[in-house]
């Protein structure tokens, strides 16, 4: 078994908004130009057309959806003593 190392490019989406297919295409193109091996897109929401986009040329695109609970970190911290 060989150890494979990949150069990954990461796209962080907006906190309030969506990542559209043109955003993914642009990021994948830029990742390919910079000689990365893959693109990982992390965001709260994607538009409907981006769901079918998973590869641009040789660059695979992995989409990770962040949970909306991440918006509540400060509330959870401030109420931590009250919850237990």
Buried (B, 14 or more C-beta within 10 A) or exposed (E): EEEEEEEEBBBEBEEEEBBBBEBBBEBBBBBBEEEBBBBBBBBBBBBEEBEEBEEBEEBBBEBEEBEEEEEEEEEEEEEEEEEE
